[in-house]
Amino acid sequence: MSSHYLKNIDFEAPLALKELVSCQPGQVVSRTLAQNKAVSITLFAFDKGEEISSHRSEGDAMVVLFDGNAEITIGDNTFTVGEGQTIVMPAGIPHALKAVTPFKMLLTVVFKTE
């Protein structure tokens, strides 16, 4: 049994996270780095116009955009988020993402474990 908690990523090597996923025509590409009852860490690459429809999460979700632009709706508010920016989508609030341009992001979701 491995003692590592992260997966699908090289250890002890400098990495450019945004290079671990690539935009594919008409697709949303993902690469899960960690998934357990406390946290989920996933890299995503969205082609222009691709989206994740409105849904709720049981955890607080933080998005960090590596490049491109996304339209992110949280409840009744819509935000344009760009390269280098971060936005937090609170637990229990409906949220959705749509690619204004092709973009890559890191999604970290932190769940209540008590």
C-alpha positions as CSV (number, residue, x, y, z in Angstrom):
1,M,0.0,0.0,0.0
2,S,1.3,3.4,-1.0
3,S,2.0,6.0,1.7
4,H,1.2,8.8,-0.7
5,Y,-2.1,10.7,-0.5
6,L,-1.7,12.5,-3.8
7,K,-2.0,10.6,-7.1
8,N,-1.5,11.2,-10.8
9,I,1.4,13.6,-10.1
10,D,5.2,13.2,-9.9
11,F,6.8,13.5,-6.5
12,E,10.0,15.4,-5.7
13,A,10.1,17.1,-9.1
14,P,9.3,20.7,-10.0
15,L,6.1,20.8,-12.0
16,A,4.0,23.3,-14.0
17,L,0.5,22.2,-12.9
18,K,-1.1,23.8,-15.9
19,E,0.9,21.5,-18.2
20,L,-0.6,18.4,-16.6
21,V,-3.9,18.9,-18.4
22,S,-4.5,20.1,-22.0
23,C,-7.5,21.7,-23.7
24,Q,-9.2,19.3,-26.1
25,P,-11.7,20.4,-28.8
26,G,-15.2,20.2,-27.4
27,Q,-14.2,18.7,-24.1
28,V,-13.7,19.3,-20.4
29,V,-10.5,17.3,-19.3
30,S,-9.8,16.5,-15.7
31,R,-7.0,15.0,-13.7
32,T,-7.7,14.1,-10.0
33,L,-4.8,14.6,-7.7
34,A,-6.5,13.8,-4.4
35,Q,-10.0,12.6,-3.4
36,N,-11.0,11.7,0.1
37,K,-13.6,12.6,2.8
38,A,-11.7,15.8,3.7
39,V,-10.5,17.2,0.3
40,S,-10.7,16.9,-3.4
41,I,-8.0,18.4,-5.7
42,T,-8.5,18.3,-9.4
43,L,-6.9,19.9,-12.5
44,F,-9.3,20.9,-15.3
45,A,-8.9,22.1,-18.9
46,F,-12.0,23.5,-20.6
47,D,-12.4,24.2,-24.3
48,K,-14.2,27.5,-25.2
49,G,-17.9,27.2,-24.6
50,E,-17.6,24.0,-22.5
51,E,-19.3,24.2,-19.1
52,I,-20.3,22.4,-15.9
53,S,-23.9,23.1,-15.3
54,S,-25.3,24.4,-12.0
55,H,-24.8,22.1,-9.0
56,R,-24.2,22.2,-5.3
57,S,-21.2,20.9,-3.4
58,E,-21.1,19.7,0.2
59,G,-17.7,21.5,0.6
60,D,-16.2,24.9,0.0
61,A,-14.8,24.9,-3.6
62,M,-11.9,27.2,-4.5
63,V,-10.9,27.7,-8.2
64,V,-7.5,29.0,-9.3
65,L,-7.3,29.9,-13.0
66,F,-3.9,29.2,-14.6
67,D,-4.9,30.8,-17.9
68,G,-7.9,31.9,-20.0
69,N,-11.2,33.2,-18.8
70,A,-14.2,31.6,-17.2
71,E,-17.7,32.8,-16.4
72,I,-18.5,31.5,-12.9
73,T,-22.0,31.8,-11.5
74,I,-22.5,31.5,-7.7
75,G,-26.1,31.7,-6.6
76,D,-27.5,34.7,-8.5
77,N,-24.2,36.3,-9.1
78,T,-22.0,35.9,-12.2
79,F,-18.3,36.7,-12.3
80,T,-15.7,36.7,-15.0
81,V,-12.5,35.2,-13.6
82,G,-9.2,35.4,-15.4
83,E,-5.6,34.1,-15.4
84,G,-4.1,34.2,-11.9
85,Q,-7.4,34.9,-10.2
86,T,-9.2,32.8,-7.5
87,I,-12.8,32.6,-6.5
88,V,-14.5,30.6,-3.7
89,M,-17.8,28.9,-4.2
90,P,-19.3,28.3,-0.7
91,A,-20.7,24.9,0.3
92,G,-24.4,24.5,-0.4
93,I,-24.7,27.4,-2.9
94,P,-25.5,26.4,-6.5
95,H,-22.6,27.2,-8.9
96,A,-21.7,26.7,-12.5
97,L,-18.7,27.3,-14.8
98,K,-18.5,28.2,-18.5
99,A,-15.4,28.7,-20.6
100,V,-15.3,32.2,-22.2
101,T,-12.0,31.2,-23.7
102,P,-10.1,27.9,-23.3
103,F,-8.9,27.8,-19.8
104,K,-7.1,25.7,-17.2
105,M,-7.8,25.6,-13.5
106,L,-7.1,23.9,-10.2
107,L,-10.2,23.1,-8.1
108,T,-9.8,22.4,-4.4
109,V,-12.9,21.4,-2.4
110,V,-12.6,21.2,1.4
111,F,-15.3,19.1,3.1
112,K,-16.5,19.2,6.7
113,T,-15.2,16.1,8.4
114,E,-16.5,16.5,12.0
